[in-house]
């Protein structure tokens, strides 16, 4: 009896193992076949980075792999073409649905979106192959940083290190210049310091350009320095759990379980959260230090150590500020370091902001519309200023490359902007309600606010009343209402539907911005020579 029961159990176990083995092989083979047909990898965007569960069939399209010292690193010898999805969509789910799309092709609405390509060398860096030994007379520059240095959203030859090489060859006539791009997506100053110590100095650079800050401030729930080294060896149960977690069948089941529990937030929810965050004042990074990837204090330590190490290896240093967040507490730290250490600092925020301002003024001049910041009362603007000392604000957005079947609308965090209800406050292109000229493609709406009021808002295009349809780029726009000069209306810069000037997304500049930053780095290097 016992022998018969044992045989049944053994037979069932073997059958189960064979079944799961076949299922595992079938899944892996299916994923490999799918990957072979993928020509363009979509990078969907979501307000608030709320993407929901990521399906396991995307794993073999990733370019980052775990690393014991660096937490992660780039895969070597990788080629990818990405499609830009930072663009208007019917609704938020049409963007994030790309993550869960099994078909290797793109939906028709995204077929004509722009693309950008990357090529990683045998070491996993975004370069043509670079010999470790430096030829005599060559000026070699190592660019160490995160996705700004890597060149997120642009082709290989339009990243700032590639543009820097071209710029230096033009300005330093006759000089042999090599620029090595050590940028890795998502890196912080902690990882940059580890990379500098483990790899960069093997190339014997003459100059090291260091750009970190954007990811250091991320409240990720862990500290980078706690993620590497030390710790007891894993127990057998932990190893068994890791093995199970690596099985494609387990990952697929876990993915579907998570999708059942996932309830996406609306754009209105994110507007509320963002408005509450802005009203809470500055972030106390000392209080949340255990959950911040790199605290401002550790950031300063890492940056100063990278400067010291570079100088110890006879390399000059250029620092880059790469945050588009004006209130960042990391920016003053970087400015203080640059002053103390007497190293040049490229202020990317100022460069991008100045270029954006020029674009806005050029657009106003080209369309012969009022300059931003206050102007004489326009026809239909509703009088000179608001009642009771309020500021009469005129919002303006150009339709750009998109048709407007009915009307553009604005929705934001104040009753005058719909009080979180989409497609309620319609804008005008008929010469009324703050609009300066009828049928010129610039839609406007005017409203009164108390000076100092903080507003967060988005635009939509011809969606149904009360529904989040016709969404603009996944970006929340902010405004602190200024006081009106002599009670005159305040005209805001003309925005463009489906576009952020000088930005490719919420975190990165575009190709024009990378080129301007490369010029600034080249000027800093030339001035130091």
C-alpha positions in Angstrom: 0.0 0.0 0.0 2.7 2.5 1.0 4.8 1.5 -2.0 1.9 2.1 -4.3 1.2 5.5 -2.7 4.8 6.5 -3.1 4.8 5.5 -6.7 1.7 7.6 -7.3 3.2 10.6 -5.6 6.5 10.2 -7.5 4.6 9.9 -10.8 2.5 12.9 -10.1 5.6 14.9 -9.1 7.5 13.9 -12.3 4.4 14.8 -14.4 4.1 18.2 -12.7 7.8 18.9 -13.2 7.6 17.9 -16.9 4.5 20.1 -17.3 6.1 23.2 -15.7 9.3 22.5 -17.6 7.5 22.5 -20.9 5.5 25.6 -19.9 8.8 27.4 -18.9 10.4 26.4 -22.2 7.3 27.5 -24.2 7.2 30.9 -22.4 10.9 31.6 -22.9 10.7 30.6 -26.6 7.6 32.7 -27.1 9.2 35.7 -25.5 12.3 35.2 -27.7 10.2 35.0 -30.9 8.3 38.2 -29.9 11.6 40.0 -29.2 12.9 39.1 -32.6 10.0 40.9 -34.2 10.2 44.1 -32.1 11.7 46.8 -34.3 10.8 49.8 -32.1 10.6 49.7 -28.4 7.9 52.1 -26.9 8.7 54.1 -23.8 5.3 55.0 -22.5 4.9 57.9 -20.1 2.4 58.5 -17.3 1.6 61.4 -15.1 3.0 60.5 -11.7 5.0 57.5 -13.1 2.0 55.3 -12.3 2.5 52.6 -15.0 1.1 49.7 -13.1 2.5 46.1 -13.4 5.1 45.5 -16.1 4.7 42.2 -18.0 7.6 39.7 -18.0 7.8 39.5 -21.8 9.5 43.0 -21.7 12.4 41.7 -19.6 14.5 40.7 -22.6 14.1 44.2 -24.1 15.8 45.8 -21.1 19.3 47.2 -21.4 20.1 47.2 -17.6 21.3 44.1 -15.7 22.2 43.7 -12.0 25.7 44.5 -10.8 27.1 43.8 -7.3 29.1 47.0 -7.1 27.1 49.4 -9.3 23.6 48.0 -8.5 23.0 47.8 -12.2 25.0 48.4 -15.4 24.4 48.5 -19.2 24.3 45.3 -21.2 27.2 45.2 -23.7 26.8 45.1 -27.5 23.1 46.2 -27.6 21.3 48.0 -30.3 17.8 49.4 -29.8 15.4 51.8 -31.5 12.9 53.5 -29.2 9.7 55.3 -30.2 8.8 58.5 -28.5 5.4 58.3 -26.8 5.7 61.7 -24.9 2.8 63.0 -27.0 -0.9 63.6 -26.8 -3.2 60.6 -26.5 -6.9 59.8 -26.4 -6.7 59.0 -22.7 -4.1 58.0 -20.2 -4.7 54.2 -20.6 -3.8 54.3 -24.3 -0.2 55.2 -23.2 0.3 52.8 -20.4 -1.5 50.0 -22.4 1.7 49.9 -24.5 3.4 48.2 -21.5 0.9 45.4 -21.5 0.8 45.0 -25.3 2.1 41.6 -26.3 2.0 42.2 -30.1 5.5 43.3 -31.2 4.1 46.1 -33.4 2.8 49.6 -32.4 -0.9 50.6 -32.4 -1.8 52.8 -35.4 -2.0 56.0 -33.4 1.7 55.7 -32.5 3.0 54.4 -35.8 4.4 57.8 -36.9 5.9 59.0 -33.7 9.6 59.9 -33.8 12.2 57.4 -32.9 15.8 57.4 -31.5 18.4 54.7 -31.6 21.3 53.6 -29.3 24.3 51.4 -29.8 26.3 50.1 -26.8 29.9 49.0 -27.1 31.5 45.8 -25.8 31.8 47.4 -22.3 28.1 48.6 -22.3 28.8 52.3 -22.9 27.1 54.4 -25.6 30.2 54.8 -27.8 32.0 53.4 -30.7 34.7 51.1 -29.4 37.4 53.1 -27.5 40.8 51.6 -26.9 41.8 51.5 -23.3 45.3 52.9 -24.1 45.3 56.6 -25.0 47.3 57.7 -28.0 49.9 60.4 -27.4 48.6 63.9 -27.9 45.0 62.9 -27.6 42.7 65.0 -25.3 40.5 62.4 -23.7 37.3 63.5 -21.8 35.2 61.1 -19.7 31.6 62.1 -19.3 30.2 60.5 -16.2 26.5 60.8 -15.4 23.0 59.5 -15.7 20.5 59.5 -18.5 21.3 63.2 -19.4 24.9 62.0 -20.1 23.7 58.8 -21.8 21.5 60.9 -24.1 18.0 59.9 -23.3 15.5 60.6 -26.1 18.1 61.4 -28.8 20.1 59.6 -31.4 23.7 58.6 -30.7 25.3 61.6 -32.4 23.0 64.1 -30.7 23.9 63.2 -27.1 25.8 65.9 -25.3 29.1 63.9 -25.2 28.9 63.4 -29.0 28.1 67.1 -29.5 30.9 68.0 -27.1 33.4 66.0 -29.2 32.3 67.9 -32.4 32.4 71.2 -30.7 35.9 70.7 -29.3 37.3 69.6 -32.6 35.9 72.8 -34.1 37.2 75.1 -31.4 40.5 73.4 -30.6 41.7 73.4 -34.1 44.1 70.6 -34.9 43.6 68.9 -31.5 42.9 65.2 -31.4 39.8 64.8 -29.1 38.2 61.7 -27.7 35.0 61.9 -25.6 33.9 58.7 -23.8 30.3 58.5 -22.7 30.0 56.7 -19.4 26.3 57.7 -18.8 24.0 55.0 -17.4 20.2 55.4 -17.1 19.1 56.0 -13.5 22.6 56.5 -12.0 23.1 58.6 -8.9 26.3 60.2 -7.5 26.9 57.0 -5.5 27.0 54.8 -8.6 29.0 57.5 -10.4 31.6 57.4 -7.7 31.8 53.6 -7.9 32.1 53.7 -11.7 34.8 56.3 -11.5 36.8 54.1 -9.2 36.3 50.8 -11.0 36.4 51.8 -14.7 36.8 55.4 -15.7 40.3 56.0 -14.7 41.5 53.0 -16.6 41.0 55.2 -19.7 43.3 57.8 -18.2 41.1 60.8 -19.0 42.5 64.3 -19.1 39.2 65.8 -18.1 36.2 64.4 -16.2 32.7 65.9 -16.8 30.4 64.9 -13.9 26.7 65.3 -14.0 24.4 63.9 -11.2 21.5 65.1 -9.0 18.3 64.2 -10.8 18.2 60.6 -9.5 19.9 61.3 -6.1 16.7 63.1 -4.9 14.4 60.1 -5.8 12.5 58.8 -2.7 12.8 55.2 -3.8 12.4 53.5 -0.5 16.1 52.6 -0.2 19.5 54.1 0.0 21.9 53.3 -2.8 24.8 52.7 -0.4 22.7 49.9 1.4 22.2 48.0 -1.9 25.8 46.8 -2.4 28.3 44.7 -0.5 28.1 43.3 3.0 25.4 41.1 4.5 25.3 37.5 5.3 25.2 34.9 2.6 21.7 34.0 1.5 20.0 31.1 3.2 18.8 28.1 1.2 15.2 29.2 1.5 16.2 32.7 0.1 18.0 31.0 -2.8 15.0 28.8 -3.5 12.7 31.9 -3.5 15.1 33.7 -5.9 15.1 30.7 -8.2 11.3 30.5 -8.2 11.1 34.3 -8.8 13.3 33.9 -11.9 11.0 31.4 -13.5 8.9 32.9 -16.4 5.8 30.9 -15.4 6.0 32.4 -11.8 6.6 35.9 -13.2 3.6 35.6 -15.5 1.3 34.4 -12.7 2.5 37.2 -10.4 2.0 39.8 -13.2 -1.6 38.8 -13.8 -2.2 38.8 -10.0 -1.0 42.3 -9.8 -3.0 43.5 -12.7 -6.2 42.3 -10.9 -5.3 44.5 -7.9 -4.1 47.5 -9.9 -6.5 50.5 -10.0 -5.0 53.4 -12.0 -5.4 56.9 -10.8 -7.0 59.6 -13.0 -5.2 62.7 -14.1 -7.4 64.6 -11.6 -6.0 62.5 -8.8 -2.5 63.4 -9.8 -3.4 67.1 -10.0 -4.7 66.9 -6.4 -1.6 65.1 -5.2 0.7 67.5 -7.0 -1.1 70.5 -5.6 -0.9 69.2 -2.1 2.8 68.5 -2.5 3.5 72.0 -3.7 1.6 73.5 -0.8 3.5 71.5 1.8 6.7 73.5 1.4 10.2 72.2 0.8 11.0 68.5 1.3 12.8 67.6 4.5 15.4 65.2 3.2 16.9 64.7 6.6 13.6 63.2 7.8 13.2 60.9 4.9 17.0 60.1 4.5 16.6 56.3 4.9 14.2 56.2 1.9 16.1 58.6 -0.4 18.6 57.1 -2.9 21.3 59.6 -2.0 20.7 62.3 0.6 22.0 65.9 0.0 24.7 65.2 2.6 25.9 62.0 0.9 25.5 63.7 -2.5 28.0 66.4 -1.4 30.4 63.7 0.0 30.2 61.7 -3.3 30.8 64.8 -5.5 33.7 66.1 -3.5 35.3 62.6 -3.5 34.9 62.3 -7.3 36.7 65.7 -7.7 39.4 64.5 -5.4 39.9 61.2 -7.2 40.0 63.0 -10.6 42.7 65.3 -9.4 44.6 62.5 -7.9 44.6 61.0 -11.4 45.8 64.3 -12.9 42.4 65.0 -14.5 40.6 68.3 -14.5 36.9 68.5 -13.6 33.8 70.1 -15.0 30.5 69.8 -13.1 27.0 69.8 -14.7 23.8 70.6 -13.0 21.2 68.3 -14.7 18.0 69.0 -12.8 14.9 70.7 -14.3 13.5 71.1 -10.8 14.1 74.7 -9.7 13.5 74.0 -6.0 16.0 71.1 -5.8 18.1 71.2 -2.6 20.9 69.5 -4.5 21.5 72.5 -6.7 22.8 74.8 -3.9 25.0 72.0 -2.7 26.5 71.6 -6.2 27.0 75.4 -6.5 28.8 75.5 -3.1 31.1 72.6 -4.2 31.9 74.3 -7.5 32.8 77.5 -5.6 34.8 75.7 -2.9 36.7 73.5 -5.3 37.1 76.2 -8.0 35.8 74.0 -10.8 33.5 75.2 -13.6 29.8 74.5 -13.2 27.5 74.2 -16.2 24.1 75.3 -15.1 21.8 73.3 -17.4 18.6 74.6 -15.8 19.6 78.2 -16.7 20.7 77.2 -20.2 17.4 75.4 -20.9 15.3 78.2 -19.3 17.0 80.9 -21.3 16.5 79.0 -24.6 12.8 78.4 -23.7 12.3 82.1 -23.0 13.8 82.9 -26.4 11.4 80.4 -28.1 8.4 81.9 -26.3 9.3 85.5 -27.3 10.0 84.4 -30.9 6.6 82.8 -31.0 4.9 85.9 -29.7 6.6 88.1 -32.2 5.9 85.7 -35.1 2.2 85.6 -34.2 2.2 89.3 -33.4 0.6 88.6 -30.0 1.1 90.2 -26.6 4.4 89.7 -24.8 4.2 87.5 -21.7 4.3 89.2 -18.3 1.7 91.9 -18.7 0.4 94.1 -21.5 -2.2 96.6 -22.4 -5.8 95.3 -22.3 -6.6 93.2 -25.4 -10.0 93.1 -27.0 -12.2 90.7 -25.2 -9.8 90.4 -22.3 -12.4 91.6 -19.9 -11.0 95.0 -18.7 -7.9 96.2 -17.1 -7.1 93.8 -14.3 -9.3 91.8 -12.0 -11.6 92.9 -9.3 -10.5 93.6 -5.7 -6.7 93.5 -6.5 -6.9 90.2 -8.3 -4.6 89.4 -11.2 -6.4 88.9 -14.5 -4.4 86.0 -16.1 -4.7 85.1 -19.7 -3.7 81.5 -20.5 -2.7 80.8 -24.1 -1.9 77.6 -26.0 -1.3 77.1 -29.7 -2.7 74.0 -31.3 0.6 73.2 -32.9 0.5 70.1 -35.1 -2.8 68.9 -33.9 -6.3 69.5 -35.3 -9.0 70.8 -32.9 -12.3 69.2 -33.7 -14.2 71.3 -31.2 -12.1 73.2 -28.7 -9.1 73.1 -26.5 -9.8 73.3 -22.8 -7.9 73.8 -19.6 -8.4 72.0 -16.3 -6.7 72.7 -13.0 -6.7 73.0 -9.3 -8.9 76.1 -9.0 -12.7 76.6 -9.6 -11.8 79.1 -12.4 -10.0 76.2 -14.2 -12.7 73.6 -13.7 -11.8 72.4 -10.2 -10.3 69.1 -11.5 -13.2 68.5 -13.9 -11.9 68.0 -17.5 -13.4 69.5 -20.7 -15.5 72.0 -18.7 -13.6 75.2 -19.1 -13.4 75.8 -22.8 -10.8 78.0 -24.4 -11.4 80.5 -27.2 -10.0 81.1 -30.7 -12.7 83.5 -31.6 -11.4 86.8 -30.3 -13.4 86.6 -27.1 -12.7 85.5 -23.5 -9.1 86.7 -23.5 -8.3 85.6 -27.1 -6.5 88.3 -29.1 -7.1 87.2 -32.6 -9.8 84.9 -34.0 -8.9 81.7 -35.9 -5.1 82.1 -35.5 -4.7 78.7 -33.9 -3.9 80.2 -30.4 -6.6 79.3 -27.9 -7.0 81.5 -24.8 -9.0 81.8 -21.6 -8.9 84.5 -19.0 -9.6 84.3 -15.2 -9.0 86.3 -12.0 -6.8 85.0 -9.2 -5.3 86.4 -6.1 -1.6 87.1 -6.5 0.6 84.3 -5.1 -2.0 81.6 -5.9 -0.4 78.3 -6.9 -2.0 76.6 -9.8 -1.5 73.2 -11.5 -3.2 72.5 -14.7 -3.3 70.5 -18.0 -4.8 70.9 -21.4 -7.2 68.7 -23.3 -8.4 68.6 -26.8 -12.1 68.1 -27.7 -12.8 65.5 -25.1 -16.2 64.7 -23.6 -17.3 66.9 -20.7 -16.2 65.4 -17.4 -14.1 62.7 -19.0 -10.3 62.6 -19.2 -10.1 62.5 -23.0 -8.0 64.3 -25.5 -5.0 64.5 -23.2 -2.0 66.7 -23.8 1.6 65.4 -23.1 1.7 63.6 -19.7 3.0 66.7 -17.8 1.5 68.9 -15.1 2.0 72.6 -15.7 2.6 74.9 -12.8 2.1 78.6 -12.1 2.4 81.0 -9.2 0.1 83.9 -10.1 2.1 87.2 -10.2 0.9 90.5 -9.1 -0.4 92.6 -11.9 1.6 95.7 -12.9 -0.8 98.7 -12.6 -3.7 96.4 -12.7 -3.1 95.2 -16.2 -3.8 91.7 -17.4 -0.9 89.2 -17.2 -0.4 87.3 -20.4 1.3 83.9 -19.9 3.8 82.7 -22.5 2.1 80.9 -25.4 2.4 77.2 -24.8 2.0 74.6 -27.5 -0.3 71.6 -27.3 1.7 68.4 -27.4 5.0 70.0 -26.7 7.2 71.2 -23.9 9.7 73.8 -25.1 13.3 72.5 -24.8 12.2 69.3 -23.1 11.8 65.7 -24.4 9.9 64.7 -21.3 9.5 65.8 -17.7 13.2 65.1 -16.8 15.3 65.5 -19.9 16.1 68.3 -22.3 15.8 67.7 -26.1 18.4 67.5 -28.8 18.7 71.3 -28.9 19.2 71.5 -25.2 21.9 68.8 -25.3 23.7 70.8 -28.0 23.6 74.0 -25.9 25.0 72.1 -22.9 27.7 70.6 -25.0 28.7 74.1 -26.1 28.8 75.2 -22.4 31.0 72.3 -21.4 33.3 72.9 -24.4 33.6 76.6 -23.4 34.4 75.6 -19.8 37.1 73.2 -21.1 38.6 75.8 -23.5 38.7 78.4 -20.8 40.6 76.0 -18.5 43.3 75.1 -21.0 
